[in-house]
Amino acid sequence: MERRFVDKTIVITGAAGGIGRAAATRFAAEGARLVLVDVNAGGLAETMASVERAGGKGLVVEADAANRAKRDEFKRLLETTWSGRASIDSVGYRLTRAFVAGLYGRLFGSVDETMKEIEKRAGFARATSRWPAVIARLLDEKPTGWLPPGHADWKALQLAAIDDAIAAVGKEEAALAEATWGKRNTLRIAHAMASGLPFGMRWLAVPAEPIPGDSHMPRVAAPDFGQSERFVVSPGREASGVFNMPGGQSGHPLSPYFLAGHADWVAGRPTPLLPGPTTHAISFVPR
């Protein structure tokens, strides 16, 4: 056989089997040095053996070439957009949140499935609110007995969780760079009667605004969950107290004060606890 590729290096992705393995074996027979790339370590080992039988040499790289660019972008965005806060414009916070969710699924997904066979609402996260601390400890200690099946080591587990995060965000956003936390953390608050009335959601729901915050932090906020009110006062200094609440204090859809004060809650603007000057009065007159 003519050795047309002596002193040349050829990179083959998807080299763990099929066309990739066949191409690697043929190039090896024609004198090429090979770089074999794939996520399948076992398949790569078999391809390397085939290359050596054909008289060739090569380097094995266990990686997903298609995902490498996305992983690089994921890393770059974390490094350049992380602010340490769950702000509405933070891409870094949303990617971090998605990564943690990916880790949870990899580590405890099968546990959740088993628990749900007994109780549909059960899950490891419901059993303990400290599951993020458990994950952090596992990543620090890297105990072999806790490594889920299908992962070569803890690094492989984390890379798989990154891929899960990229896929999850990709279902909702066109590009990772556009995946701000505010797009994910958008209010869904409506009057209790909204779903039962024609056009109820149009007239009885608050605007779908992005809101900063998350669970387990000073500003607790999620699309359909958050602080029912913010209330700060010191005894004897009531005039300095502040108060606001989502949806405002009036629950009557026809009231001119319906949703009044809601914008202050969204923006985190403190409003006075004590009432201002009297503008309306109601009198009860006995008959």
Backbone as CSV, one residue per row, in Angstrom:
resi,resn,N_x,N_y,N_z,CA_x,CA_y,CA_z,C_x,C_y,C_z
1,MET,0.837,-1.200,0.000,0.000,0.000,0.000,0.875,1.254,0.000
2,GLU,0.505,2.217,-0.836,1.256,3.470,-0.913,1.123,4.256,0.396
3,ARG,2.277,4.728,0.909,2.288,5.461,2.177,2.327,6.957,1.868
4,ARG,1.138,7.514,1.581,1.040,8.905,1.134,1.083,9.914,2.263
5,PHE,0.914,9.453,3.517,0.765,10.410,4.610,1.894,10.328,5.647
6,VAL,3.050,9.859,5.216,4.204,9.808,6.114,4.576,11.238,6.547
7,ASP,4.866,11.384,7.863,5.235,12.678,8.459,4.082,13.693,8.463
8,LYS,2.866,13.226,8.294,1.702,14.107,8.392,0.860,13.694,9.604
9,THR,0.228,14.701,10.240,-0.634,14.446,11.398,-2.080,14.712,11.021
10,ILE,-2.933,13.760,11.318,-4.352,13.872,10.969,-5.184,13.733,12.242
11,VAL,-6.106,14.680,12.441,-7.016,14.655,13.586,-8.348,14.060,13.131
12,ILE,-8.815,13.043,13.850,-10.079,12.392,13.499,-11.018,12.481,14.699
13,THR,-12.134,13.160,14.513,-13.158,13.220,15.563,-14.168,12.099,15.330
14,GLY,-14.826,11.690,16.392,-15.745,10.556,16.279,-14.994,9.284,15.971
15,ALA,-13.791,9.155,16.570,-12.882,8.069,16.217,-13.140,6.777,16.960
16,ALA,-14.140,6.734,17.831,-14.354,5.553,18.667,-14.980,4.386,17.908
17,GLY,-15.443,4.606,16.707,-16.063,3.514,15.969,-16.515,3.955,14.592
18,GLY,-17.125,3.041,13.860,-17.710,3.359,12.566,-16.726,3.926,11.556
19,ILE,-17.168,4.968,10.839,-16.344,5.593,9.801,-15.061,6.160,10.398
20,GLY,-15.171,6.726,11.616,-13.990,7.295,12.253,-12.908,6.265,12.466
21,ARG,-13.280,5.076,12.941,-12.287,4.015,13.165,-11.720,3.509,11.841
22,ALA,-12.587,3.349,10.862,-12.122,2.873,9.554,-11.138,3.852,8.938
23,ALA,-11.451,5.162,9.038,-10.558,6.176,8.482,-9.229,6.175,9.224
24,ALA,-9.274,6.053,10.546,-8.039,6.050,11.334,-7.144,4.881,10.943
25,THR,-7.742,3.709,10.767,-6.958,2.518,10.400,-6.334,2.686,9.017
26,ARG,-7.086,3.262,8.090,-6.563,3.446,6.726,-5.423,4.473,6.717
27,PHE,-5.624,5.606,7.400,-4.562,6.620,7.447,-3.309,6.073,8.139
28,ALA,-3.501,5.257,9.165,-2.353,4.660,9.858,-1.561,3.757,8.911
29,ALA,-2.293,2.989,8.124,-1.628,2.096,7.171,-0.836,2.868,6.126
30,GLU,-1.244,4.126,5.868,-0.545,4.940,4.873,0.463,5.890,5.506
31,GLY,0.799,5.645,6.802,1.922,6.339,7.411,1.610,7.569,8.238
32,ALA,0.346,7.922,8.434,0.012,9.155,9.149,0.139,8.981,10.657
33,ARG,0.491,10.077,11.331,0.363,10.143,12.780,-1.053,10.621,13.079
34,LEU,-1.693,10.043,14.088,-3.113,10.294,14.301,-3.390,10.889,15.679
35,VAL,-4.384,11.791,15.710,-4.958,12.280,16.957,-6.412,11.832,16.934
36,LEU,-6.752,10.914,17.842,-8.083,10.314,17.865,-8.923,10.980,18.949
37,VAL,-10.062,11.540,18.556,-10.896,12.314,19.483,-12.292,11.707,19.569
38,ASP,-12.773,11.484,20.799,-14.136,11.005,21.010,-14.430,11.056,22.507
39,VAL,-15.704,10.935,22.862,-16.075,10.889,24.279,-16.056,9.465,24.821
40,ASN,-16.015,8.484,23.918,-16.096,7.075,24.301,-14.694,6.516,24.523
41,ALA,-14.279,6.425,25.799,-12.928,5.974,26.111,-12.693,4.537,25.653
42,GLY,-13.683,3.659,25.873,-13.526,2.272,25.464,-13.381,2.129,23.960
43,GLY,-14.206,2.862,23.211,-14.121,2.816,21.765,-12.805,3.364,21.243
44,LEU,-12.314,4.424,21.882,-11.014,4.987,21.491,-9.893,3.971,21.679
45,ALA,-9.947,3.211,22.778,-8.920,2.197,23.037,-8.932,1.134,21.944
46,GLU,-10.128,0.735,21.510,-10.217,-0.267,20.444,-9.703,0.292,19.121
47,THR,-10.009,1.555,18.837,-9.510,2.180,17.600,-7.993,2.295,17.638
48,MET,-7.447,2.654,18.796,-6.000,2.766,18.917,-5.327,1.416,18.663
49,ALA,-5.936,0.351,19.159,-5.394,-0.989,18.915,-5.409,-1.309,17.426
50,SER,-6.471,-0.913,16.738,-6.566,-1.140,15.295,-5.501,-0.349,14.553
51,VAL,-5.272,0.905,15.007,-4.237,1.744,14.400,-2.860,1.101,14.551
52,GLU,-2.567,0.577,15.739,-1.257,-0.036,15.991,-1.077,-1.315,15.183
53,ARG,-2.160,-2.073,14.998,-2.067,-3.277,14.161,-1.760,-2.918,12.716
54,ALA,-2.210,-1.717,12.315,-1.941,-1.263,10.947,-0.561,-0.630,10.821
55,GLY,0.208,-0.628,11.932,1.551,-0.078,11.887,1.623,1.406,12.194
56,GLY,0.563,1.967,12.701,0.543,3.405,12.963,0.724,3.756,14.428
57,LYS,0.844,5.060,14.681,0.943,5.594,16.032,-0.044,6.749,16.170
58,GLY,-0.414,7.023,17.403,-1.372,8.110,17.572,-1.515,8.551,19.010
59,LEU,-2.287,9.587,19.180,-2.587,10.163,20.485,-4.089,10.099,20.693
60,VAL,-4.516,9.649,21.872,-5.935,9.539,22.192,-6.365,10.746,23.021
61,VAL,-7.444,11.408,22.591,-7.991,12.550,23.323,-9.461,12.260,23.604
62,GLU,-9.788,12.072,24.885,-11.173,11.800,25.261,-11.897,13.130,25.416
63,ALA,-12.629,13.526,24.392,-13.334,14.816,24.404,-14.381,14.808,23.324
64,ASP,-15.345,15.704,23.464,-16.380,15.903,22.460,-16.041,17.178,21.696
65,ALA,-15.530,17.034,20.507,-15.094,18.206,19.742,-16.240,19.164,19.460
66,ALA,-17.439,18.612,19.245,-18.584,19.476,18.945,-18.956,20.335,20.145
67,ASN,-18.768,19.767,21.356,-19.137,20.502,22.555,-18.029,21.389,23.079
68,ARG,-16.810,21.212,22.583,-15.685,21.954,23.143,-15.875,23.464,23.011
69,ALA,-16.348,23.900,21.829,-16.542,25.337,21.625,-17.600,25.884,22.580
70,LYS,-18.662,25.111,22.808,-19.716,25.557,23.723,-19.201,25.603,25.162
71,ARG,-18.392,24.611,25.521,-17.815,24.618,26.866,-16.877,25.812,27.050
72,ASP,-16.114,26.110,26.012,-15.210,27.264,26.088,-15.999,28.558,26.271
73,GLU,-17.124,28.675,25.550,-17.949,29.872,25.690,-18.569,29.924,27.081
74,PHE,-19.006,28.789,27.578,-19.576,28.697,28.927,-18.558,29.207,29.950
75,LYS,-17.337,28.745,29.849,-16.278,29.171,30.768,-15.998,30.664,30.641
76,ARG,-15.925,31.144,29.397,-15.627,32.573,29.170,-16.723,33.448,29.779
77,LEU,-17.979,33.065,29.596,-19.081,33.860,30.126,-19.095,33.854,31.657
78,LEU,-18.758,32.713,32.253,-18.672,32.670,33.717,-17.590,33.622,34.220
79,GLU,-16.457,33.626,33.543,-15.326,34.443,33.982,-15.559,35.931,33.757
80,THR,-16.329,36.275,32.732,-16.472,37.691,32.371,-17.775,38.328,32.837
81,THR,-18.784,37.521,33.188,-20.082,38.110,33.551,-20.483,37.825,34.994
82,TRP,-19.685,37.056,35.723,-20.049,36.743,37.100,-19.939,37.988,37.969
83,SER,-21.002,38.308,38.688,-21.015,39.482,39.559,-21.205,39.113,41.022
84,GLY,-21.475,37.835,41.284,-21.708,37.400,42.642,-23.115,37.681,43.131
85,ARG,-23.989,38.164,42.247,-25.355,38.505,42.630,-26.348,37.943,41.617
86,ALA,-27.561,37.678,42.100,-28.626,37.197,41.209,-29.330,38.390,40.584
87,SER,-28.595,39.217,39.878,-29.166,40.403,39.239,-29.804,40.016,37.906
88,ILE,-30.729,40.832,37.439,-31.491,40.457,36.243,-30.626,40.426,34.989
89,ASP,-29.491,41.140,34.979,-28.637,41.175,33.792,-27.478,40.196,33.873
90,SER,-27.462,39.325,34.891,-26.330,38.421,35.094,-26.480,37.138,34.283
91,VAL,-25.579,36.964,33.318,-25.502,35.697,32.585,-24.782,34.663,33.448
92,GLY,-23.724,35.109,34.135,-22.940,34.197,34.956,-23.765,33.497,36.022
93,TYR,-24.688,34.233,36.661,-25.493,33.604,37.705,-26.418,32.542,37.105
94,ARG,-27.021,32.843,35.969,-27.934,31.852,35.371,-27.183,30.594,34.940
95,LEU,-25.992,30.758,34.365,-25.220,29.588,33.950,-24.789,28.772,35.162
96,THR,-24.396,29.456,36.231,-24.013,28.747,37.451,-25.192,27.967,38.008
97,ARG,-26.358,28.597,38.029,-27.578,27.945,38.522,-27.895,26.702,37.690
98,ALA,-27.738,26.819,36.370,-28.011,25.676,35.490,-26.992,24.560,35.718
99,PHE,-25.742,24.922,35.975,-24.700,23.929,36.253,-25.013,23.164,37.536
100,VAL,-25.423,23.872,38.572,-25.776,23.221,39.831,-26.966,22.281,39.627
101,ALA,-27.935,22.713,38.819,-29.079,21.849,38.514,-28.624,20.596,37.772
102,GLY,-27.649,20.758,36.877,-27.104,19.606,36.167,-26.405,18.640,37.105
103,LEU,-25.656,19.175,38.058,-24.999,18.325,39.051,-26.031,17.564,39.875
104,TYR,-27.095,18.267,40.288,-28.144,17.623,41.069,-28.751,16.452,40.298
105,GLY,-29.062,16.687,39.017,-29.657,15.629,38.211,-28.750,14.424,38.070
106,ARG,-27.455,14.682,37.895,-26.497,13.581,37.750,-26.323,12.800,39.051
107,LEU,-26.315,13.507,40.174,-26.044,12.867,41.458,-27.287,12.261,42.108
108,PHE,-28.414,12.963,41.991,-29.588,12.552,42.747,-30.810,12.259,41.890
109,GLY,-30.659,12.312,40.580,-31.801,12.051,39.703,-32.394,10.671,39.914
110,SER,-31.549,9.656,40.021,-32.053,8.291,40.222,-32.671,8.134,41.611
111,VAL,-32.111,8.870,42.598,-32.683,8.845,43.947,-34.103,9.417,43.918
112,ASP,-34.260,10.536,43.196,-35.588,11.154,43.093,-36.594,10.207,42.448
113,GLU,-36.163,9.504,41.404,-37.068,8.577,40.725,-37.528,7.470,41.670
114,THR,-36.598,6.956,42.461,-36.945,5.905,43.420,-37.909,6.427,44.475
115,MET,-37.656,7.640,44.971,-38.524,8.219,46.000,-39.907,8.512,45.457
116,LYS,-39.987,8.928,44.182,-41.287,9.251,43.591,-42.143,8.011,43.375
117,GLU,-41.537,6.838,43.332,-42.333,5.611,43.241,-43.143,5.393,44.519
118,ILE,-42.647,5.957,45.610,-43.341,5.840,46.900,-44.272,7.022,47.125
119,GLU,-43.784,8.222,46.809,-44.562,9.448,46.984,-44.232,10.390,45.832
120,LYS,-45.253,10.761,45.061,-45.030,11.523,43.833,-44.299,12.841,44.066
121,ARG,-44.519,13.473,45.210,-43.902,14.772,45.480,-42.545,14.663,46.170
122,ALA,-42.111,13.439,46.438,-40.871,13.249,47.187,-39.652,13.529,46.303
123,GLY,-38.558,13.831,46.951,-37.299,14.076,46.255,-36.227,14.434,47.264
124,PHE,-34.982,14.274,46.856,-33.884,14.561,47.774,-33.882,16.034,48.175
125,ALA,-34.185,16.922,47.224,-34.193,18.353,47.525,-35.294,18.707,48.520
126,ARG,-36.427,17.989,48.472,-37.499,18.230,49.435,-37.142,17.651,50.795
127,ALA,-36.314,16.603,50.795,-35.932,15.968,52.050,-34.953,16.828,52.838
128,THR,-34.097,17.555,52.143,-33.128,18.412,52.821,-32.839,19.654,51.982
129,SER,-32.990,20.807,52.592,-32.691,22.053,51.886,-31.190,22.290,51.765
130,ARG,-30.397,21.425,52.396,-28.936,21.578,52.359,-28.293,20.774,51.232
131,TRP,-29.081,20.380,50.240,-28.500,19.600,49.157,-27.387,20.338,48.407
132,PRO,-27.428,21.694,48.259,-26.278,22.347,47.610,-24.980,22.159,48.403
133,ALA,-25.079,22.155,49.758,-23.890,21.934,50.582,-23.379,20.497,50.416
134,VAL,-24.308,19.554,50.246,-23.914,18.162,50.015,-23.132,18.049,48.707
135,ILE,-23.628,18.705,47.655,-22.933,18.668,46.366,-21.552,19.299,46.484
136,ALA,-21.468,20.439,47.164,-20.171,21.109,47.321,-19.176,20.209,48.036
137,ARG,-19.630,19.509,49.075,-18.741,18.615,49.813,-18.286,17.446,48.936
138,LEU,-19.205,16.903,48.159,-18.847,15.802,47.269,-17.797,16.235,46.245
139,LEU,-17.933,17.433,45.708,-16.961,17.915,44.722,-15.605,18.166,45.368
140,ASP,-15.605,18.535,46.634,-14.340,18.740,47.343,-13.651,17.407,47.663
141,GLU,-14.438,16.461,48.176,-13.872,15.198,48.642,-13.698,14.167,47.521
142,LYS,-14.580,14.208,46.525,-14.551,13.277,45.391,-14.515,11.805,45.835
143,PRO,-15.450,11.385,46.680,-15.445,9.982,47.130,-15.833,9.029,46.002
144,THR,-15.064,8.005,45.826,-15.295,7.054,44.728,-16.669,6.402,44.830
145,GLY,-17.085,6.087,46.055,-18.353,5.394,46.234,-19.575,6.219,45.861
146,TRP,-19.423,7.533,45.784,-20.548,8.402,45.438,-20.578,8.737,43.943
147,LEU,-19.573,8.322,43.194,-19.542,8.650,41.764,-20.602,7.835,41.037
148,PRO,-21.574,8.503,40.378,-22.645,7.765,39.702,-22.101,6.915,38.550
149,PRO,-22.770,5.812,38.241,-22.354,4.975,37.110,-22.349,5.785,35.802
150,GLY,-21.444,5.411,34.920,-21.375,6.073,33.618,-20.425,7.253,33.560
151,HIS,-19.718,7.545,34.657,-18.760,8.643,34.690,-17.398,8.103,35.102
152,ALA,-16.391,8.409,34.299,-15.057,7.869,34.565,-14.472,8.421,35.854
153,ASP,-14.726,9.692,36.139,-14.211,10.322,37.347,-15.049,11.565,37.632
154,TRP,-14.685,12.319,38.675,-15.478,13.485,39.067,-15.355,14.622,38.059
155,LYS,-14.233,14.705,37.369,-14.104,15.716,36.321,-15.087,15.435,35.189
156,ALA,-15.190,14.165,34.817,-16.133,13.788,33.761,-17.566,14.099,34.179
157,LEU,-17.882,13.900,35.457,-19.215,14.225,35.956,-19.500,15.718,35.820
158,GLN,-18.535,16.548,36.185,-18.731,17.998,36.101,-18.848,18.457,34.649
159,LEU,-18.062,17.873,33.759,-18.178,18.226,32.343,-19.553,17.828,31.808
160,ALA,-20.047,16.681,32.237,-21.386,16.248,31.810,-22.446,17.206,32.337
161,ALA,-22.267,17.699,33.563,-23.223,18.659,34.130,-23.168,19.981,33.372
162,ILE,-21.986,20.388,32.927,-21.868,21.595,32.103,-22.617,21.402,30.792
163,ASP,-22.447,20.230,30.179,-23.172,19.948,28.933,-24.681,19.973,29.167
164,ASP,-25.132,19.442,30.304,-26.558,19.469,30.640,-27.032,20.915,30.784
165,ALA,-26.202,21.757,31.424,-26.566,23.166,31.613,-26.672,23.882,30.273
166,ILE,-25.722,23.622,29.395,-25.735,24.250,28.065,-26.991,23.834,27.300
167,ALA,-27.332,22.544,27.378,-28.524,22.050,26.680,-29.795,22.646,27.263
168,ALA,-29.875,22.736,28.599,-31.079,23.271,29.243,-31.283,24.742,28.900
169,VAL,-30.216,25.528,28.967,-30.324,26.955,28.628,-30.614,27.123,27.136
170,GLY,-30.026,26.248,26.324,-30.224,26.330,24.878,-31.655,26.088,24.451
171,LYS,-32.443,25.387,25.273,-33.852,25.167,24.947,-34.669,26.446,25.097
172,GLU,-34.152,27.405,25.888,-34.907,28.619,26.182,-34.317,29.860,25.526
173,GLU,-33.034,29.817,25.177,-32.371,30.998,24.622,-31.632,30.642,23.339
174,ALA,-31.548,31.609,22.429,-30.861,31.381,21.165,-29.351,31.300,21.351
175,ALA,-28.814,32.008,22.333,-27.370,32.021,22.570,-27.093,32.111,24.055
176,LEU,-26.009,31.484,24.507,-25.655,31.529,25.920,-25.443,32.957,26.400
177,ALA,-24.853,33.792,25.543,-24.549,35.167,25.934,-25.802,35.990,26.200
178,GLU,-26.961,35.521,25.717,-28.218,36.238,25.923,-29.011,35.686,27.107
179,ALA,-28.470,34.670,27.766,-29.206,33.985,28.826,-29.025,34.706,30.157
180,THR,-29.682,35.831,30.317,-29.604,36.566,31.576,-30.517,35.927,32.620
181,TRP,-30.230,36.189,33.882,-31.056,35.650,34.958,-32.462,36.238,34.911
182,GLY,-32.591,37.489,34.490,-33.899,38.114,34.425,-34.839,37.424,33.454
183,LYS,-34.317,36.863,32.375,-35.167,36.148,31.429,-35.714,34.860,32.036
184,ARG,-34.945,34.298,32.926,-35.389,33.069,33.601,-36.249,33.389,34.814
185,ASN,-35.911,34.452,35.538,-36.610,34.811,36.772,-37.592,35.947,36.489
186,THR,-38.673,35.615,35.808,-39.680,36.584,35.396,-40.984,36.320,36.135
187,LEU,-41.585,37.381,36.662,-42.765,37.249,37.513,-43.942,36.582,36.811
188,ARG,-44.625,35.725,37.571,-45.903,35.153,37.153,-46.849,35.244,38.352
189,ILE,-47.401,36.432,38.567,-48.300,36.659,39.701,-49.641,37.145,39.170
190,ALA,-50.707,36.531,39.632,-52.045,36.917,39.158,-53.047,36.828,40.296
191,HIS,-54.133,37.571,40.156,-55.250,37.515,41.106,-55.824,36.098,41.109
192,ALA,-56.345,35.671,42.249,-56.875,34.314,42.385,-57.999,34.018,41.394
193,MET,-58.707,35.046,40.927,-59.824,34.843,40.003,-59.399,34.883,38.539
194,ALA,-58.129,35.173,38.287,-57.695,35.436,36.912,-57.921,34.257,35.977
195,SER,-57.592,33.057,36.436,-57.701,31.900,35.540,-59.136,31.474,35.291
196,GLY,-60.067,31.939,36.104,-61.458,31.538,35.946,-62.312,32.519,35.183
197,LEU,-61.728,33.619,34.724,-62.496,34.635,34.023,-61.965,34.843,32.602
198,PRO,-62.850,35.137,31.644,-62.383,35.450,30.289,-61.436,36.656,30.323
199,PHE,-60.320,36.509,29.662,-59.292,37.566,29.616,-58.790,37.945,31.017
200,GLY,-58.980,37.019,31.973,-58.581,37.326,33.340,-57.101,37.608,33.484
201,MET,-56.282,36.826,32.805,-54.838,37.018,32.933,-54.404,38.355,32.338
202,ARG,-55.172,38.859,31.392,-54.814,40.137,30.772,-55.044,41.300,31.736
203,TRP,-56.127,41.229,32.513,-56.503,42.359,33.363,-56.156,42.177,34.833
204,LEU,-55.968,40.929,35.257,-55.794,40.675,36.685,-54.409,40.134,37.049
205,ALA,-53.479,40.195,36.133,-52.119,39.719,36.409,-51.146,40.891,36.398
206,VAL,-50.102,40.763,37.187,-49.077,41.811,37.196,-48.233,41.684,35.932
207,PRO,-47.544,42.734,35.515,-46.673,42.647,34.340,-45.603,41.569,34.526
208,ALA,-45.288,40.884,33.444,-44.257,39.830,33.486,-42.874,40.479,33.457
209,GLU,-42.455,40.978,34.599,-41.197,41.711,34.689,-40.077,40.835,35.235
210,PRO,-38.849,41.012,34.745,-37.707,40.302,35.341,-37.446,40.845,36.742
211,ILE,-37.052,39.959,37.640,-36.850,40.374,39.022,-35.564,39.739,39.569
212,PRO,-34.760,40.513,40.276,-33.541,39.949,40.853,-33.856,39.085,42.065
213,GLY,-32.887,38.276,42.469,-33.057,37.437,43.652,-33.243,35.978,43.299
214,ASP,-33.284,35.152,44.339,-33.432,33.704,44.177,-33.754,33.125,45.551
215,SER,-33.807,31.830,45.661,-34.023,31.206,46.962,-32.727,31.211,47.764
216,HIS,-32.849,31.088,49.073,-31.691,31.010,49.972,-30.775,32.224,49.864
217,MET,-31.364,33.402,49.788,-30.583,34.637,49.787,-31.465,35.758,50.335
218,PRO,-30.875,36.910,50.674,-31.669,37.976,51.298,-32.920,38.358,50.510
219,ARG,-32.790,38.457,49.192,-33.971,38.782,48.392,-34.525,37.498,47.781
220,VAL,-35.488,36.918,48.461,-36.101,35.675,47.995,-37.080,36.022,46.874
221,ALA,-36.845,35.489,45.691,-37.712,35.829,44.559,-37.628,34.749,43.495
222,ALA,-38.784,34.305,43.047,-38.904,33.356,41.950,-40.117,33.771,41.135
223,PRO,-40.302,33.202,39.942,-41.452,33.615,39.119,-42.791,33.546,39.839
224,ASP,-42.994,32.514,40.657,-44.282,32.371,41.341,-44.119,32.202,42.850
225,PHE,-43.005,32.673,43.386,-42.774,32.575,44.817,-41.840,33.694,45.259
226,GLY,-42.065,34.206,46.446,-41.190,35.259,46.958,-41.694,35.787,48.280
227,GLN,-41.117,36.899,48.723,-41.558,37.498,49.975,-42.990,38.016,49.826
228,SER,-43.845,37.639,50.752,-45.220,38.132,50.698,-45.273,39.604,51.079
229,GLU,-44.232,40.078,51.772,-44.146,41.496,52.106,-42.723,41.802,52.569
230,ARG,-42.367,43.070,52.521,-41.124,43.533,53.126,-41.511,44.553,54.192
231,PHE,-41.082,44.266,55.395,-41.561,45.033,56.530,-40.388,45.210,57.500
232,VAL,-39.948,46.459,57.666,-38.832,46.747,58.564,-39.236,47.908,59.464
233,VAL,-39.185,47.686,60.787,-39.549,48.758,61.710,-38.862,48.522,63.045
234,SER,-38.504,49.602,63.706,-37.917,49.547,65.043,-38.912,50.141,66.030
235,PRO,-39.205,49.448,67.130,-40.174,49.974,68.111,-39.809,51.381,68.559
236,GLY,-40.820,52.241,68.507,-40.593,53.628,68.884,-40.134,54.505,67.738
237,ARG,-39.823,53.878,66.607,-39.372,54.648,65.437,-40.204,54.247,64.218
238,GLU,-41.500,54.123,64.454,-42.390,53.682,63.379,-42.366,54.611,62.173
239,ALA,-42.092,55.885,62.404,-42.068,56.833,61.284,-40.954,56.522,60.294
240,SER,-39.949,55.781,60.739,-38.841,55.407,59.855,-39.049,54.023,59.235
241,GLY,-40.136,53.340,59.595,-40.382,51.999,59.090,-40.723,51.984,57.611
242,VAL,-40.462,50.841,56.966,-40.789,50.689,55.540,-41.638,49.442,55.349
243,PHE,-42.442,49.453,54.286,-43.320,48.327,53.998,-43.673,48.333,52.516
244,ASN,-43.605,47.174,51.873,-44.227,47.016,50.552,-44.511,45.536,50.319
245,MET,-45.354,45.272,49.327,-45.759,43.896,49.071,-46.132,43.716,47.609
246,PRO,-45.943,42.503,47.088,-46.275,42.253,45.686,-47.768,42.369,45.449
247,GLY,-48.133,42.963,44.336,-49.538,43.118,44.004,-50.214,44.290,44.677
248,GLY,-49.511,44.943,45.603,-50.120,46.041,46.337,-51.030,45.529,47.443
249,GLN,-51.633,46.455,48.194,-52.424,46.077,49.359,-53.906,45.884,49.058
250,SER,-54.350,46.313,47.889,-55.756,46.144,47.533,-55.921,44.909,46.661
251,GLY,-56.802,44.007,47.069,-57.072,42.817,46.270,-58.321,42.950,45.419
252,HIS,-58.928,44.158,45.370,-60.168,44.373,44.617,-59.818,44.834,43.204
253,PRO,-60.137,44.017,42.190,-59.765,44.370,40.824,-60.320,45.695,40.332
254,LEU,-61.443,46.145,40.881,-62.060,47.390,40.435,-61.609,48.603,41.252
255,SER,-60.793,48.354,42.248,-60.307,49.460,43.069,-59.252,50.252,42.305
256,PRO,-59.253,51.590,42.423,-58.195,52.388,41.784,-56.820,52.095,42.391
257,TYR,-56.788,51.389,43.512,-55.522,51.075,44.167,-55.067,49.631,43.901
258,PHE,-55.800,48.940,43.020,-55.387,47.591,42.655,-54.004,47.634,42.004
259,LEU,-53.078,46.873,42.514,-51.663,46.812,42.090,-50.860,48.053,42.482
260,ALA,-51.490,49.004,43.179,-50.739,50.185,43.612,-49.655,49.763,44.603
261,GLY,-48.454,50.168,44.367,-47.334,49.802,45.223,-46.554,48.589,44.747
262,HIS,-47.113,47.862,43.766,-46.420,46.673,43.269,-45.074,47.036,42.626
263,ALA,-45.046,48.127,41.888,-43.798,48.534,41.222,-42.693,48.814,42.233
264,ASP,-43.068,49.324,43.408,-42.072,49.571,44.446,-41.488,48.261,44.961
265,TRP,-42.328,47.237,45.081,-41.852,45.925,45.511,-40.887,45.336,44.486
266,VAL,-41.223,45.459,43.206,-40.359,44.934,42.150,-39.000,45.625,42.172
267,ALA,-39.008,46.946,42.291,-37.770,47.708,42.239,-37.013,47.716,43.561
268,GLY,-37.659,47.209,44.628,-37.013,47.234,45.932,-36.943,48.614,46.550
269,ARG,-37.891,49.482,46.157,-37.919,50.834,46.726,-38.657,50.827,48.061
270,PRO,-38.058,51.345,49.120,-38.752,51.387,50.416,-39.884,52.405,50.406
271,THR,-41.037,52.009,50.873,-42.174,52.927,51.007,-42.558,52.995,52.489
272,PRO,-43.134,54.094,52.923,-43.404,54.284,54.362,-44.349,53.238,54.930
273,LEU,-44.069,52.836,56.148,-44.968,51.930,56.851,-46.245,52.649,57.289
274,LEU,-46.097,53.851,57.819,-47.254,54.576,58.337,-48.051,55.216,57.215
275,PRO,-49.357,55.379,57.398,-50.180,55.999,56.350,-49.839,57.475,56.194
276,GLY,-50.070,57.999,55.007,-49.867,59.424,54.754,-51.110,60.210,55.108
277,PRO,-51.236,61.407,54.600,-52.427,62.237,54.889,-53.709,61.545,54.419
278,THR,-54.787,61.750,55.160,-56.074,61.145,54.819,-56.617,61.752,53.533
279,THR,-56.951,60.907,52.578,-57.547,61.371,51.316,-58.989,60.889,51.175
280,HIS,-59.335,59.818,51.867,-60.706,59.309,51.822,-61.112,58.924,53.242
281,ALA,-62.385,59.074,53.544,-62.899,58.679,54.862,-64.252,58.025,54.690
282,ILE,-64.537,57.038,55.485,-65.830,56.358,55.466,-66.446,56.496,56.845
283,SER,-67.696,56.836,56.876,-68.393,57.058,58.146,-69.523,56.061,58.282
284,PHE,-69.636,55.458,59.460,-70.730,54.569,59.772,-71.724,55.301,60.668
285,VAL,-72.919,55.518,60.158,-73.938,56.305,60.888,-75.029,55.351,61.356
286,PRO,-75.260,55.278,62.671,-76.307,54.366,63.161,-77.701,54.875,62.771
287,ARG,-78.590,53.985,62.529,-79.970,54.359,62.210,-80.764,54.626,63.478
